[in-house]
Amino acid sequence: MARRAGRAAVALVLCACTAIAFGQEVPPPAYQLAAQQAGVSSPVLYAVALQESGARLRGRLIPWPWTLNVAGRAERYATRAGACAGIRQALARVPANRIDAGLGQVNLGYHAQRYEHPCELLDPYRNLAIAAEILQEQHTPGEDWLIAIGRYHRPAGGAPAARYRRSVHQHLTRVLGPGAALPTARSPMS
């Protein structure tokens, strides 16, 4: 049993090293778990989070869990408690549908049925689960995932959804590596 676990760990490290060598980024485990539970591609979920809450840290773009967008203005906090206080302050001055929170920038107004308290959206695992659910709901079987990505941002589609798709596509290309096939409706959900 221990030998098998050791071989599995070595295989995982080799896969990660191979991915890095080919310019890929392996989505962190939380993204993989949320994506698997919702039936979406983990690179798609990770690319959406990079677009929604990406922040530069030590020269690298990473999704930041305590990010808010209040009436079109990004606000980043060092802690969950700080971001929760930011949500309370924002709700006192703007409508809930003008506030997005967390890794996937879940809208407080349009998705109020998905949480009990707005600060729940600052729990990275909860936020990713909701973001993955929204992506899955926006996906039509047989359709390209990029269409669902556009609807994630703007369900009505149009030019804003197209711009968003292009931006997320750049992140997705970075995550998958140059020349990799983008996830399609028929791609395995890895």
Secondary structure, DSSP 8 states (H G I E B T S, - for coil): -HHHHHHHHHHHHHHHHHHHHTT-----HHHHHHHHHHT--HHHHHHHHHHHHEEEETTEEEE-TTEEEETTEEEE-SSHHHHHHHHHHHHHHS-GGGEEETTTTEETTTTGGG-SSGGGGGSHHHHHHHHHHHHHHH--TTS-HHHHHHHHH-TT-HHHHHHHHHHHHHHHHHHH-TT-----TTS---
